[in-house]
């Protein structure tokens, strides 16, 4: 399997690459959209200001690659601002549109007796059916560093196509810290900084990619076999 770590100039690439390798994920770092287009899976990290990150991503030439990749329902992992870019926009940069692949916006934590940014370890509360979180228990901790969170148009994320993920609480605010929606998987926390939990999550993603890539190869092999002369897959002459 081939996993492309997208390098568009706005992500913590070195740490993410090391964590992927430690989890057994054969990822290659690339600034070439054509190379990423051939990958079985894409990983999109991101950190910093939403507007600056989105501008760098648009200038990189990767947007079309990501959209085609997801149209083919190939596995995708967004990390931190890499998750936020999937939304329709962010209050951090009101004039900048997100990719709009998930319905909702990125909003700032309300200032209600909590520290912002939300930094450090916090508990995950898995829910629903997210293969990304297999083996991760309720109360397991991950590492966060963010001031903004994703908010969906519907109160229930399932109404927006999210089939599972994890909730996390920071003060009185409960927010979605991980999600799976079709082939899209994403985390608000940093798996590359989350030690055991992060490595387990990345290994789960690798298992998803391996299964998907194998299923696609099997389908191609079956199609090629049906096209061979004498296989019964070609129309006979009249």
Buried (B, 14 or more C-beta within 10 A) or exposed (E): BBBBBBBBEBBBBEBBBEBBEEBEBEBBBBEBBEBBBEBBBBBBBBBBBBBBBBBBBBEBBBBEBBEEBBEEEBBBBBBBBBBBBBBBBBEBBEEBEBBEBBBBBBBBBEEEEEEBEBEEEBBBBBBBEBBBBBEBEEEBBBBBBBEBBBBBEEEEBBEBBBBBBBBBEBBEBEBBBBBBBEBBBBBBBBBBBBBEBBBBBBBBBBBBBBEBBEEBEEEEEEEEEEEEEEEEEEEEEE
